[in-house]
Amino acid sequence: MAKRALNFVIQHLGVCLLLTLVLVIAVDASWEVYRYGGEAYYLRIKRSAGTVALTKPVGMTITGHRYQGQAANAQGQVRAVAFKTFPDNPGPLRRGEFVKVTVNPHYGITDYQVVRSSQVPVKAASYTS
């Protein structure tokens, strides 16, 4: 009886490992979307709202910048956003630049990147001027 059970496990071990791998990848992808996903809003930088101390992974402290203003998504919906720069790009951002921010419903602003004005959707550009 024990030998039959062992043979069964050995024969189906590959399938079990494959299913486990698929499950781990699905859970990881779901977490990435939940934690870092969100809707893109576009903000035109007017000025820095102040500075903030940022800590790099090596324990070094640098000066970052805070920004806030009215941002619009591709459909033209407007919302107030506030974010600080990241240690890998502490800024300052230039006046008039467009920034695409990712607004996560659970964690707030999870990402930002400077974009060209040609990359801003028409409806968003009309609200960010």
Buried (B, 14 or more C-beta within 10 A) or exposed (E): EEEEEEEEEEEEEEEEEEEEEEEEEEEEEEEEEEEEBBBBBBBBBBEBBEBBEBEEEEEEEEEBBBBBBBBBBBEEEEEEBBBBBEBEEBBBBEEEBBBBBBBBEEEEBBBBEBBEEEEBBEBBBEBBE
